[in-house]
Structures are given as structure tokens and as C-alpha cells.
Amino acid sequence: MSITNKIHLRNIKQVFLVGLQGQTERRLRKLGVIEKVASTNIISDRTAALRQAVSYVGEHVVDFGHDTISPQAIG
């Protein structure tokens, strides 16, 4: 499956891009990836990205399996 097809699944999966800079950012822009990711999910700071992801999971996932970390544990 191509990266474009995977991103089209964003209705099912959230994509977060964190700390983009330099060659990585240029390459993702050239490939059109950045335009397909919600601007709120492009974050410069890893801690902020993790908090946002945990918040999303807390709002959208009903049942945590026994092998997952609860959002409260991350804070």
C-alpha cells in the first residue's frame, strides 16, 4: 500500500507529524504528504504531540486492552 493510500485511511487512523525540519520536511512536502495531514496534527514538540495523541485516544477509544497504557498514566 502506498503512503498516499495509508493517509486516506486517516478517517480511521490519526496521523501525527512531529518535529519536521530540513530534508524530511522538504521531502514530505514534495510528496504531498503534509497537505494530507490535518494541520492540528503537525506538531513541533514531541511532548505536546504525545499529549494530543493521548487526548485523542481518550476521546475516541472506548475499550483499552489490558496491554495498553491509560491516558492518565501519561498525564
MOPAC internal coordinates of N, CA, C and O (Angstrom, degrees):
PM7 1SCF
backbone

  N    0.0000 0     0.00 0     0.00 0    0    0    0
  C    1.4447 1     0.00 0     0.00 0    1    0    0
  C    1.5297 1   108.55 1     0.00 0    2    1    0
  O    1.2310 1   120.05 1   -46.35 1    3    2    1
  N    1.2949 1   117.51 1   133.65 1    3    2    1
  C    1.4623 1   121.31 1  -179.02 1    5    3    2
  C    1.5253 1   110.16 1   -75.60 1    6    5    3
  O    1.2310 1   121.00 1   -16.96 1    7    6    5
  N    1.3262 1   115.69 1   163.04 1    7    6    5
  C    1.4655 1   119.88 1   179.61 1    9    7    6
  C    1.5201 1   110.75 1   -62.52 1   10    9    7
  O    1.2310 1   119.97 1   145.34 1   11   10    9
  N    1.3289 1   117.67 1   -34.66 1   11   10    9
  C    1.4600 1   120.71 1   178.33 1   13   11   10
  C    1.5156 1   110.73 1   -62.99 1   14   13   11
  O    1.2310 1   120.11 1   135.82 1   15   14   13
  N    1.3253 1   117.40 1   -44.18 1   15   14   13
  C    1.4597 1   120.45 1   178.61 1   17   15   14
  C    1.5194 1   111.40 1   -63.72 1   18   17   15
  O    1.2310 1   120.14 1   142.37 1   19   18   17
  N    1.3152 1   117.34 1   -37.63 1   19   18   17
  C    1.4595 1   120.13 1   178.69 1   21   19   18
  C    1.5168 1   110.92 1   -65.03 1   22   21   19
  O    1.2310 1   120.33 1   140.53 1   23   22   21
  N    1.3322 1   116.98 1   -39.47 1   23   22   21
  C    1.4608 1   120.29 1  -179.33 1   25   23   22
  C    1.5213 1   110.58 1   -68.59 1   26   25   23
  O    1.2310 1   119.89 1   148.91 1   27   26   25
  N    1.3241 1   117.82 1   -31.09 1   27   26   25
  C    1.4601 1   120.02 1   177.24 1   29   27   26
  C    1.5238 1   111.06 1   -62.61 1   30   29   27
  O    1.2310 1   120.38 1   160.92 1   31   30   29
  N    1.2990 1   116.88 1   -19.08 1   31   30   29
  C    1.4533 1   120.89 1   177.76 1   33   31   30
  C    1.5276 1   112.15 1   -80.95 1   34   33   31
  O    1.2310 1   119.90 1  -171.61 1   35   34   33
  N    1.3280 1   117.80 1     8.39 1   35   34   33
  C    1.4600 1   119.88 1  -175.30 1   37   35   34
  C    1.5175 1   113.05 1   -61.50 1   38   37   35
  O    1.2310 1   120.15 1   163.02 1   39   38   37
  N    1.3467 1   117.33 1   -16.98 1   39   38   37
  C    1.4590 1   118.57 1   173.33 1   41   39   38
  C    1.5221 1   110.25 1   -65.60 1   42   41   39
  O    1.2310 1   120.69 1   157.38 1   43   42   41
  N    1.3051 1   116.29 1   -22.62 1   43   42   41
  C    1.4504 1   121.94 1   179.42 1   45   43   42
  C    1.5243 1   110.17 1  -102.21 1   46   45   43
  O    1.2310 1   120.28 1   137.77 1   47   46   45
  N    1.3077 1   117.06 1   -42.23 1   47   46   45
  C    1.4612 1   123.45 1  -176.56 1   49   47   46
  C    1.5229 1   109.68 1  -116.24 1   50   49   47
  O    1.2310 1   120.69 1   -42.89 1   51   50   49
  N    1.3023 1   116.28 1   137.11 1   51   50   49
  C    1.4564 1   120.70 1   174.19 1   53   51   50
  C    1.5178 1   108.81 1   -87.36 1   54   53   51
  O    1.2310 1   120.75 1   -40.90 1   55   54   53
  N    1.3188 1   116.17 1   139.10 1   55   54   53
  C    1.4588 1   121.76 1   177.42 1   57   55   54
  C    1.5249 1   107.40 1  -114.09 1   58   57   55
  O    1.2310 1   120.68 1   -51.93 1   59   58   57
  N    1.3297 1   116.31 1   128.07 1   59   58   57
  C    1.4568 1   122.12 1   176.66 1   61   59   58
  C    1.5235 1   108.05 1  -118.50 1   62   61   59
  O    1.2310 1   120.74 1   -49.67 1   63   62   61
  N    1.3175 1   116.20 1   130.33 1   63   62   61
  C    1.4610 1   121.89 1   174.98 1   65   63   62
  C    1.5261 1   106.52 1  -110.34 1   66   65   63
  O    1.2310 1   120.77 1   -56.18 1   67   66   65
  N    1.3206 1   116.14 1   123.82 1   67   66   65
  C    1.4603 1   120.44 1  -172.23 1   69   67   66
  C    1.5280 1   110.50 1  -124.52 1   70   69   67
  O    1.2310 1   121.28 1   -47.02 1   71   70   69
  N    1.3284 1   115.15 1   132.98 1   71   70   69
  C    1.4622 1   121.09 1   173.15 1   73   71   70
  C    1.5125 1   115.14 1    66.36 1   74   73   71
  O    1.2310 1   120.33 1  -146.07 1   75   74   73
  N    1.3200 1   116.98 1    33.93 1   75   74   73
  C    1.4628 1   119.54 1  -179.38 1   77   75   74
  C    1.5207 1   111.08 1   -67.92 1   78   77   75
  O    1.2310 1   121.26 1   -47.35 1   79   78   77
  N    1.3125 1   115.20 1   132.65 1   79   78   77
  C    1.4569 1   120.22 1   174.49 1   81   79   78
  C    1.5191 1   109.52 1  -163.78 1   82   81   79
  O    1.2310 1   121.36 1   -15.90 1   83   82   81
  N    1.2910 1   115.00 1   164.10 1   83   82   81
  C    1.4583 1   121.45 1   174.26 1   85   83   82
  C    1.5169 1   114.44 1    58.10 1   86   85   83
  O    1.2310 1   121.38 1    41.89 1   87   86   85
  N    1.3250 1   114.97 1  -138.11 1   87   86   85
  C    1.4591 1   121.64 1  -174.91 1   89   87   86
  C    1.5264 1   112.37 1   -61.73 1   90   89   87
  O    1.2310 1   120.39 1   142.95 1   91   90   89
  N    1.3213 1   116.87 1   -37.05 1   91   90   89
  C    1.4653 1   120.16 1  -179.54 1   93   91   90
  C    1.5237 1   110.34 1   -61.74 1   94   93   91
  O    1.2310 1   120.38 1   132.87 1   95   94   93
  N    1.3272 1   116.88 1   -47.13 1   95   94   93
  C    1.4580 1   120.46 1   179.39 1   97   95   94
  C    1.5317 1   111.00 1   -63.07 1   98   97   95
  O    1.2310 1   120.27 1   135.71 1   99   98   97
  N    1.3259 1   117.09 1   -44.29 1   99   98   97
  C    1.4653 1   120.28 1   179.95 1  101   99   98
  C    1.5285 1   111.18 1   -60.74 1  102  101   99
  O    1.2310 1   120.69 1   136.90 1  103  102  101
  N    1.3208 1   116.29 1   -43.10 1  103  102  101
  C    1.4656 1   120.44 1  -178.65 1  105  103  102
  C    1.5315 1   110.81 1   -65.11 1  106  105  103
  O    1.2310 1   120.10 1   135.26 1  107  106  105
  N    1.3218 1   117.41 1   -44.74 1  107  106  105
  C    1.4676 1   120.18 1  -179.89 1  109  107  106
  C    1.5274 1   111.36 1   -65.80 1  110  109  107
  O    1.2310 1   120.39 1   144.40 1  111  110  109
  N    1.3361 1   116.86 1   -35.60 1  111  110  109
  C    1.4762 1   119.51 1   175.53 1  113  111  110
  C    1.5289 1   110.20 1   -65.19 1  114  113  111
  O    1.2310 1   120.81 1   134.13 1  115  114  113
  N    1.3234 1   116.06 1   -45.87 1  115  114  113
  C    1.4720 1   120.96 1  -179.48 1  117  115  114
  C    1.5264 1   111.08 1   -59.74 1  118  117  115
  O    1.2310 1   120.42 1   141.95 1  119  118  117
  N    1.3289 1   116.81 1   -38.05 1  119  118  117
  C    1.4636 1   121.37 1   179.46 1  121  119  118
  C    1.5334 1   113.09 1   -78.53 1  122  121  119
  O    1.2310 1   120.46 1   171.47 1  123  122  121
  N    1.3392 1   116.73 1    -8.53 1  123  122  121
  C    1.4569 1   120.45 1   179.78 1  125  123  122
  C    1.5183 1   113.59 1    80.38 1  126  125  123
  O    1.2310 1   120.42 1  -165.89 1  127  126  125
  N    1.3131 1   116.80 1    14.11 1  127  126  125
  C    1.4652 1   120.27 1  -177.62 1  129  127  126
  C    1.5217 1   110.97 1   -71.61 1  130  129  127
  O    1.2310 1   119.96 1   134.60 1  131  130  129
  N    1.3089 1   117.68 1   -45.40 1  131  130  129
  C    1.4595 1   121.47 1  -175.07 1  133  131  130
  C    1.5226 1   111.39 1   -59.23 1  134  133  131
  O    1.2310 1   120.03 1   142.74 1  135  134  133
  N    1.3083 1   117.55 1   -37.26 1  135  134  133
  C    1.4626 1   121.20 1  -179.48 1  137  135  134
  C    1.5335 1   111.92 1   -67.91 1  138  137  135
  O    1.2310 1   120.09 1   161.42 1  139  138  137
  N    1.3233 1   117.44 1   -18.58 1  139  138  137
  C    1.4603 1   121.23 1  -177.29 1  141  139  138
  C    1.5241 1   113.25 1   -95.97 1  142  141  139
  O    1.2310 1   120.94 1   174.11 1  143  142  141
  N    1.3147 1   115.81 1    -5.89 1  143  142  141
  C    1.4645 1   120.70 1   179.04 1  145  143  142
  C    1.5230 1   107.76 1  -102.69 1  146  145  143
  O    1.2310 1   120.64 1   -44.08 1  147  146  145
  N    1.3239 1   116.39 1   135.92 1  147  146  145
  C    1.4657 1   120.39 1   179.23 1  149  147  146
  C    1.5242 1   109.98 1   -54.96 1  150  149  147
  O    1.2310 1   120.31 1   -44.88 1  151  150  149
  N    1.3140 1   117.01 1   135.12 1  151  150  149
  C    1.4693 1   120.22 1  -177.51 1  153  151  150
  C    1.5235 1   111.87 1   -59.99 1  154  153  151
  O    1.2310 1   119.98 1   152.05 1  155  154  153
  N    1.3245 1   117.64 1   -27.95 1  155  154  153
  C    1.4602 1   120.64 1   177.81 1  157  155  154
  C    1.5277 1   111.80 1   -71.05 1  158  157  155
  O    1.2310 1   120.25 1   165.91 1  159  158  157
  N    1.3248 1   117.12 1   -14.09 1  159  158  157
  C    1.4592 1   121.71 1  -179.89 1  161  159  158
  C    1.5226 1   112.68 1  -101.46 1  162  161  159
  O    1.2310 1   120.18 1  -169.35 1  163  162  161
  N    1.3211 1   117.27 1    10.65 1  163  162  161
  C    1.4615 1   121.98 1   173.87 1  165  163  162
  C    1.5204 1   105.94 1  -107.75 1  166  165  163
  O    1.2310 1   121.48 1   -71.26 1  167  166  165
  N    1.3341 1   114.78 1   108.74 1  167  166  165
  C    1.4556 1   120.90 1  -168.01 1  169  167  166
  C    1.5264 1   109.01 1  -129.03 1  170  169  167
  O    1.2310 1   120.63 1   -39.42 1  171  170  169
  N    1.3259 1   116.40 1   140.58 1  171  170  169
  C    1.4626 1   119.47 1  -178.26 1  173  171  170
  C    1.5207 1   112.87 1   -85.60 1  174  173  171
  O    1.2310 1   119.68 1   154.79 1  175  174  173
  N    1.3116 1   118.22 1   -25.21 1  175  174  173
  C    1.4576 1   122.41 1  -173.22 1  177  175  174
  C    1.5321 1   111.21 1  -108.56 1  178  177  175
  O    1.2310 1   120.13 1   -51.70 1  179  178  177
  N    1.3353 1   117.35 1   128.30 1  179  178  177
  C    1.4649 1   121.41 1  -177.51 1  181  179  178
  C    1.5232 1   112.68 1   -63.24 1  182  181  179
  O    1.2310 1   120.41 1   140.35 1  183  182  181
  N    1.3223 1   116.82 1   -39.65 1  183  182  181
  C    1.4660 1   119.64 1  -179.70 1  185  183  182
  C    1.5138 1   110.47 1   -63.67 1  186  185  183
  O    1.2310 1   120.06 1   135.45 1  187  186  185
  N    1.3171 1   117.50 1   -44.55 1  187  186  185
  C    1.4596 1   121.40 1   178.46 1  189  187  186
  C    1.5235 1   110.64 1   -63.29 1  190  189  187
  O    1.2310 1   120.41 1   140.31 1  191  190  189
  N    1.3308 1   116.83 1   -39.69 1  191  190  189
  C    1.4670 1   120.54 1   179.00 1  193  191  190
  C    1.5221 1   110.95 1   -64.20 1  194  193  191
  O    1.2310 1   120.65 1   137.86 1  195  194  193
  N    1.3215 1   116.36 1   -42.14 1  195  194  193
  C    1.4571 1   119.90 1   178.93 1  197  195  194
  C    1.5247 1   110.98 1   -64.04 1  198  197  195
  O    1.2310 1   120.32 1   137.29 1  199  198  197
  N    1.3134 1   116.99 1   -42.71 1  199  198  197
  C    1.4700 1   120.17 1   177.49 1  201  199  198
  C    1.5314 1   110.92 1   -61.70 1  202  201  199
  O    1.2310 1   120.49 1   137.44 1  203  202  201
  N    1.3157 1   116.67 1   -42.56 1  203  202  201
  C    1.4630 1   120.38 1   179.74 1  205  203  202
  C    1.5202 1   110.52 1   -64.56 1  206  205  203
  O    1.2310 1   120.12 1   137.19 1  207  206  205
  N    1.3153 1   117.38 1   -42.81 1  207  206  205
  C    1.4663 1   121.29 1   179.05 1  209  207  206
  C    1.5270 1   111.22 1   -63.78 1  210  209  207
  O    1.2310 1   120.53 1   136.95 1  211  210  209
  N    1.3223 1   116.60 1   -43.05 1  211  210  209
  C    1.4678 1   120.54 1   178.88 1  213  211  210
  C    1.5253 1   110.17 1   -64.27 1  214  213  211
  O    1.2310 1   120.45 1   139.87 1  215  214  213
  N    1.3060 1   116.74 1   -40.13 1  215  214  213
  C    1.4633 1   120.68 1   177.31 1  217  215  214
  C    1.5224 1   110.58 1   -61.62 1  218  217  215
  O    1.2310 1   120.57 1   135.98 1  219  218  217
  N    1.3348 1   116.51 1   -44.02 1  219  218  217
  C    1.4588 1   120.51 1   178.42 1  221  219  218
  C    1.5244 1   110.73 1   -60.28 1  222  221  219
  O    1.2310 1   120.82 1   133.31 1  223  222  221
  N    1.3175 1   116.04 1   -46.69 1  223  222  221
  C    1.4627 1   120.29 1  -179.31 1  225  223  222
  C    1.5284 1   109.75 1   -62.18 1  226  225  223
  O    1.2310 1   120.47 1   136.97 1  227  226  225
  N    1.3240 1   116.70 1   -43.03 1  227  226  225
  C    1.4586 1   120.75 1   179.55 1  229  227  226
  C    1.5196 1   112.80 1   -59.88 1  230  229  227
  O    1.2310 1   120.13 1   147.68 1  231  230  229
  N    1.3220 1   117.36 1   -32.32 1  231  230  229
  C    1.4602 1   122.18 1  -179.10 1  233  231  230
  C    1.5224 1   112.94 1   -85.74 1  234  233  231
  O    1.2310 1   119.95 1   151.95 1  235  234  233
  N    1.3353 1   117.70 1   -28.05 1  235  234  233
  C    1.4596 1   120.29 1  -170.43 1  237  235  234
  C    1.5179 1   115.94 1  -113.27 1  238  237  235
  O    1.2310 1   120.06 1   165.34 1  239  238  237
  N    1.3042 1   117.50 1   -14.66 1  239  238  237
  C    1.4600 1   119.78 1  -179.36 1  241  239  238
  C    1.5178 1   107.87 1  -106.26 1  242  241  239
  O    1.2310 1   120.90 1   -57.41 1  243  242  241
  N    1.3172 1   115.89 1   122.59 1  243  242  241
  C    1.4570 1   120.89 1  -175.23 1  245  243  242
  C    1.5227 1   111.71 1   -83.40 1  246  245  243
  O    1.2310 1   120.12 1   136.69 1  247  246  245
  N    1.3201 1   117.38 1   -43.31 1  247  246  245
  C    1.4581 1   121.49 1  -172.36 1  249  247  246
  C    1.5194 1   110.77 1  -119.16 1  250  249  247
  O    1.2310 1   120.37 1   -66.36 1  251  250  249
  N    1.3220 1   116.89 1   113.64 1  251  250  249
  C    1.4516 1   121.00 1   174.20 1  253  251  250
  C    1.5162 1   108.09 1   -85.09 1  254  253  251
  O    1.2310 1   120.56 1   -46.85 1  255  254  253
  N    1.3076 1   116.53 1   133.15 1  255  254  253
  C    1.4542 1   120.34 1   175.54 1  257  255  254
  C    1.5165 1   110.16 1   -71.91 1  258  257  255
  O    1.2310 1   120.13 1   -12.75 1  259  258  257
  N    1.2974 1   117.36 1   167.25 1  259  258  257
  C    1.4539 1   121.53 1  -177.95 1  261  259  258
  C    1.5316 1   113.11 1   -69.13 1  262  261  259
  O    1.2310 1   120.14 1   164.66 1  263  262  261
  N    1.3091 1   117.33 1   -15.34 1  263  262  261
  C    1.4577 1   120.40 1  -177.52 1  265  263  262
  C    1.5246 1   112.93 1  -103.15 1  266  265  263
  O    1.2310 1   120.29 1  -161.48 1  267  266  265
  N    1.3355 1   117.06 1    18.52 1  267  266  265
  C    1.4634 1   119.80 1  -179.83 1  269  267  266
  C    1.5233 1   109.96 1  -112.18 1  270  269  267
  O    1.2310 1   120.74 1   -17.28 1  271  270  269
  N    1.3112 1   116.19 1   162.72 1  271  270  269
  C    1.4635 1   122.73 1   177.99 1  273  271  270
  C    1.5155 1   107.08 1   -95.17 1  274  273  271
  O    1.2310 1   120.33 1   -46.87 1  275  274  273
  N    1.3061 1   116.97 1   133.13 1  275  274  273
  C    1.4612 1   120.41 1   179.49 1  277  275  274
  C    1.5276 1   109.24 1   -72.59 1  278  277  275
  O    1.2310 1   119.90 1   -27.85 1  279  278  277
  N    1.3318 1   117.80 1   152.15 1  279  278  277
  C    1.4661 1   120.71 1   178.16 1  281  279  278
  C    1.5262 1   111.88 1   -59.19 1  282  281  279
  O    1.2310 1   119.44 1   148.25 1  283  282  281
  N    1.3207 1   118.68 1   -31.75 1  283  282  281
  C    1.4504 1   122.03 1  -179.15 1  285  283  282
  C    1.5351 1   111.11 1   -65.01 1  286  285  283
  O    1.2310 1   120.10 1   149.71 1  287  286  285
  N    1.3077 1   117.42 1   -30.29 1  287  286  285
  C    1.4523 1   120.95 1  -179.49 1  289  287  286
  C    1.5239 1   111.89 1   -67.48 1  290  289  287
  O    1.2310 1   120.23 1   153.96 1  291  290  289
  N    1.3176 1   117.16 1   -26.04 1  291  290  289
  C    1.4673 1   121.21 1  -177.75 1  293  291  290
  C    1.5166 1   110.31 1   -91.24 1  294  293  291
  O    1.2310 1   120.69 1   147.85 1  295  294  293
  N    1.3293 1   116.29 1   -32.15 1  295  294  293
  C    1.4475 1   120.09 1   172.01 1  297  295  294
  C    1.4561 1   116.21 1    90.57 1  298  297  295
  O    1.2310 1   120.10 1   180.00 1  299  298  297

